């Protein structure tokens, strides 16, 4: 069976001339009913160390966080990706999130019902979790250290030497 959504997404990526980094974020935060792969999130985290890619990634994430309604998965997956990037990407990710924390805090009121199911609940909970993480410097530092060590074990990369 042909994946119409995937084809539509690919056409939009070409027509709008999205960069590789933007395409990866769009894929990670798609409306598909499954979460972003750890491999894809790891690739995006690596790209946050590139100044140009960092800007493109964050711009796309903020755009996704402003979605609503039937695109609730964009919002939720953007929060999932953001949490991953805060822990494993450039420290600039957490810095920019702190500067724009209000945008994450407003999601604590996110509402969307689908087939009598509160799909907004996951967004609300994830946003509260992220805000708490961003406000706790010691916890954030510990989480980044743990995530970095775990990533080094699995990827075999010493990010400190970059």
C-alpha positions as CSV (number, residue, x, y, z in Angstrom):
1,X,0.0,0.0,0.0
2,X,1.3,3.5,-0.9
3,X,2.0,5.8,2.0
4,X,0.1,8.9,0.8
5,X,1.1,11.0,3.8
6,X,4.8,10.2,3.3
7,X,4.6,11.1,-0.4
8,X,2.8,14.4,0.4
9,X,5.4,15.2,3.0
10,X,8.2,14.5,0.5
11,X,6.6,16.7,-2.1
12,X,6.1,19.5,0.4
13,X,9.8,19.2,1.5
14,X,10.9,19.7,-2.1
15,X,8.4,22.4,-3.0
16,X,9.2,24.5,0.1
17,X,13.0,23.8,-0.3
18,X,13.4,22.6,3.2
19,X,17.0,21.9,4.3
20,X,18.2,18.4,5.5
21,X,17.8,19.5,9.1
22,X,14.3,20.8,8.6
23,X,13.3,17.7,6.8
24,X,14.6,15.6,9.7
25,X,12.6,17.6,12.2
26,X,9.5,17.4,10.1
27,X,9.9,13.7,9.9
28,X,10.5,13.3,13.6
29,X,7.4,15.5,14.4
30,X,5.0,14.1,11.8
31,X,1.4,13.2,12.3
32,X,2.2,9.5,11.9
33,X,0.9,7.5,14.8
34,X,4.3,6.4,16.0
35,X,7.1,8.3,17.7
36,X,10.3,9.5,16.3
37,X,13.1,7.0,16.1
38,X,16.1,7.3,18.4
39,X,18.4,7.2,15.4
40,X,16.6,10.2,13.8
41,X,16.6,12.1,17.1
42,X,20.3,11.4,17.5
43,X,21.0,12.7,14.0
44,X,19.1,15.9,14.8
45,X,21.0,16.3,18.1
46,X,24.3,16.1,16.2
47,X,23.1,18.8,13.8
48,X,22.4,21.2,16.7
49,X,26.2,21.7,17.0
50,X,26.1,23.3,13.5
51,X,25.2,27.0,13.7
52,X,23.1,27.0,10.6
53,X,21.4,23.7,11.2
54,X,20.7,24.7,14.9
55,X,18.8,27.7,13.7
56,X,16.8,25.7,11.2
57,X,16.0,22.9,13.7
58,X,14.8,25.3,16.4
59,X,12.7,27.4,14.0
60,X,10.9,24.2,12.8
61,X,10.4,23.0,16.4
62,X,8.9,26.3,17.5
63,X,6.6,26.2,14.4
64,X,5.5,22.7,15.4
65,X,4.9,23.7,19.0
66,X,2.4,26.3,17.7
67,X,0.2,23.7,15.9
68,X,-3.1,22.8,17.4
69,X,-6.2,20.7,16.8
70,X,-5.8,17.6,14.7
71,X,-2.1,18.3,14.5
72,X,-1.7,17.6,18.2
73,X,1.0,14.9,17.3
74,X,3.2,17.7,15.8
75,X,3.1,19.4,19.2
76,X,3.6,16.3,21.3
77,X,6.4,14.9,19.1
78,X,8.1,18.4,19.1
79,X,8.1,18.2,22.9
80,X,9.6,14.7,22.8
81,X,12.3,15.8,20.4
82,X,12.9,19.0,22.4
83,X,13.5,17.0,25.5
84,X,15.9,14.7,23.7
85,X,17.8,17.7,22.3
86,X,17.9,19.5,25.6
87,X,19.6,16.4,27.1
88,X,21.9,15.4,24.2
89,X,22.2,18.3,21.8
90,X,24.0,21.5,22.0
91,X,23.6,23.5,25.2
92,X,22.2,26.2,23.0
93,X,19.0,24.2,22.8
94,X,18.3,24.5,26.6
95,X,19.4,28.1,26.5
96,X,16.9,29.0,23.8
97,X,14.2,27.0,25.5
98,X,14.8,28.9,28.7
99,X,14.6,32.2,26.8
100,X,11.3,31.1,25.3
101,X,10.0,29.1,28.2
102,X,6.6,30.8,28.0
103,X,6.0,29.0,24.7
104,X,6.4,25.7,26.4
105,X,4.5,26.8,29.5
106,X,1.4,27.8,27.5
107,X,1.1,24.1,26.4
108,X,0.1,23.2,29.9
109,X,-3.4,24.3,28.8
110,X,-3.4,22.4,25.4
111,X,-6.7,20.9,24.6
112,X,-7.8,18.4,21.9
113,X,-10.4,15.7,22.1
114,X,-10.4,12.9,19.4
115,X,-13.0,10.2,19.5
116,X,-13.8,10.9,23.1
117,X,-10.1,10.7,24.1
118,X,-8.2,13.6,25.6
119,X,-5.2,13.7,23.2
120,X,-4.1,17.0,24.8
121,X,-3.2,15.3,28.1
122,X,0.1,14.0,26.8
123,X,1.0,17.5,25.6
124,X,0.1,19.1,28.9
125,X,2.1,16.5,30.9
126,X,5.2,16.7,28.7
127,X,5.2,20.5,28.7
128,X,5.0,20.6,32.6
129,X,7.9,18.0,32.7
130,X,10.0,20.1,30.3
131,X,9.4,23.4,32.1
132,X,10.4,21.7,35.4
133,X,13.6,20.4,33.8
134,X,14.5,23.7,32.3
135,X,14.0,25.5,35.6
136,X,16.2,23.1,37.6
137,X,19.8,23.7,36.5
138,X,21.3,20.9,38.7
139,X,18.8,18.3,37.4
140,X,19.4,19.4,33.8
141,X,23.1,19.1,34.2
142,X,22.7,15.6,35.7
143,X,20.3,14.6,32.9
144,X,22.7,15.9,30.2
145,X,25.6,14.0,31.8
146,X,23.6,10.8,32.0
147,X,22.3,11.1,28.5
148,X,25.8,11.9,27.2
149,X,27.3,8.8,28.9
150,X,24.5,6.6,27.6
151,X,24.9,7.9,24.1
152,X,28.7,7.4,24.1
153,X,28.1,3.7,25.1
154,X,25.7,3.1,22.3
155,X,27.3,5.3,19.6
156,X,30.9,5.0,20.7
157,X,31.4,8.7,20.2
158,X,33.2,11.0,22.7
159,X,31.3,14.2,22.2
160,X,33.6,16.1,24.6
161,X,36.4,15.9,22.1
162,X,34.4,17.5,19.3
